[in-house]
Amino acid sequence: MPRSVNAVARRARRKKVLKQAKGYFGRRKNVWTVAKNAVDKAMAYSYRDRRNKKRTFRRLWITRINAGARMHGMSYSAFMGAVKKNNIELNRKVLADLAMNHPEAFEAVVNKVK
């Protein structure tokens, strides 16, 4: 009985990986073994960083709120404590946007919680 190797499926698998490696530098884009490792690593990074992105943005928002609050004589922690105590339902993303792009609205929030 002849040996079956199923070259069609094998070619499809390799084409799929090489398509994902499109745009990579050097042999990472067209040599199967190198591209396979590069794509595997990229997929691991993308999975990990979809979670890390949330942490990174939260840090950015906190930094922006802190800068805006300090311009009005409050620390970040005192400001956020006062926001929670006054039942203001604005999350960090919205507060950071106000602090950056609408300083007069952010000042109104600060004056409300003082």
C-alpha positions, 0 to 999 in steps of 0.5 A, spaced: 500 500 500 502 506 498 504 511 503 499 517 504 502 524 505 496 529 504 501 534 501 494 539 500 493 539 507 501 540 508 501 546 503 495 549 506 498 549 513 504 552 511 501 557 506 497 560 512 503 561 516 507 564 511 501 569 510 500 571 517 508 572 517 507 577 511 511 584 512 516 581 517 523 582 516 528 578 512 527 570 512 522 571 517 517 572 512 518 566 507 522 561 510 518 556 513 521 554 519 523 561 521 516 564 519 513 558 524 517 560 530 516 568 529 508 567 528 508 563 534 511 568 538 507 573 535 501 570 537 503 569 544 505 576 545 498 578 542 494 574 547 498 577 552 498 584 550 491 584 549 490 583 557 496 588 558 493 593 554 488 594 559 493 595 565 497 600 561 491 604 559 488 604 566 495 607 568 495 612 563 488 615 565 491 615 573 497 619 570 492 624 567 487 625 572 493 626 577 496 631 573 489 635 572 487 634 580 494 637 582 493 643 578 487 644 582 491 643 589 488 635 590 492 629 590 489 623 585 487 619 591 484 625 595 480 626 588 478 619 587 476 618 594 472 625 594 469 623 587 466 616 590 464 619 596 460 624 592 457 619 588 459 621 581 459 616 576 464 617 572 470 612 571 477 613 570 477 613 562 472 619 562 475 623 568 482 622 564 479 625 557 475 631 561 482 632 564 486 632 558 481 635 553 476 639 557 479 642 563 473 647 564 469 641 565 474 637 569 475 643 574 467 643 575 468 636 577 474 638 582 470 644 585 464 639 586 468 634 590 472 639 594 
